[in-house]
Amino acid sequence: MTRVRSSGRGFRVNADFTAHNPGADPTSVELIINLLVTASLVEGKLESILRESKLTVGSLNAIEIIAGDPEPLSPTDVARRMTIPVTTATLTGILDTLERNGYVERKRHPTDRRRVNLHLTTEGRRVRDNVIPRLQQHHKRWAAALTKPERTKLTDTLVRLSEHLRQTP
């Protein structure tokens, strides 16, 4: 049984954790629990801000990918570039919602009728240009508990952990 308690220093396992879980590493358990809690808190705050513009974290990511490429992209191109991997079905749902909200248009490729290209609409650019500066201000506020060197070190550590997780079954 994993015994976890909330303390002034995040979530920690109880002192008898290893006695009940031979071979377990308390620091690994604490890391994953605290990472999940932090990710959930950040995602909740992001979703709250994005909801005002009828966006989600995934739909904003798709808009950023489409806006960031000078050439029209296919849904497959966007799926490959998503920060957080999504299934084809999930991306289709994201694109359907973006299209329904008037932020993205799907147009047939001019020479390959089997291919669909995605285009950001004027409204999609307006929403993006409105949301991004607001998010950046919130990012600064949320990260203010850490110094710049701490943020850099934590980012580097999280990248290393993410790369390891992508390669680990």
Phi, psi and omega in degrees: 000132177273119178255116184235141177228151176271132178230180176294352180243040179083202180266130182229148176282157179290161182300328182270013183305310184292332177294323180274344184225071182302136179086350179282155177250109182304323182293327177292316179297313180298318179300309184295316179298313180294326176294316178297317180297313181296315180299319179295318178297314180296314181299319178298317178294316178299311181300322179298317179290316184290329181305325180302331180256015181060041179238162171235174177301317180295318181290325175295319178301316179297317178299316180298320179294313181296316181291333186276359181243130181292340180259148175298143182248152174272163174303324178296319177300315181296315181303319180295331185263356182300136180300312176256118184305139178230156176284165176300319180297319179296315179297320178301317177297318178299312181293322176301315180293317178298321179292316179299325179278356178082020182266335183223146173240142171259128178229144177296143175297140185296331182243346181235098186294345178281341185263142176244135176253149179256136180230133175283132180277172176301318178295321177298318177294320180298313180297314179301313182294337177276319187284317187303310179298324177296316179297319181298324176295318178294320178304315179300315181296315182294325183271000185297341179291344182248147174285166179302314177299324178294319178297317180297314181295316179296318178300312179300319180294317179294322177298316179298318179294316179300315179298320178296316181296325179295334183261352184258130178294000000 
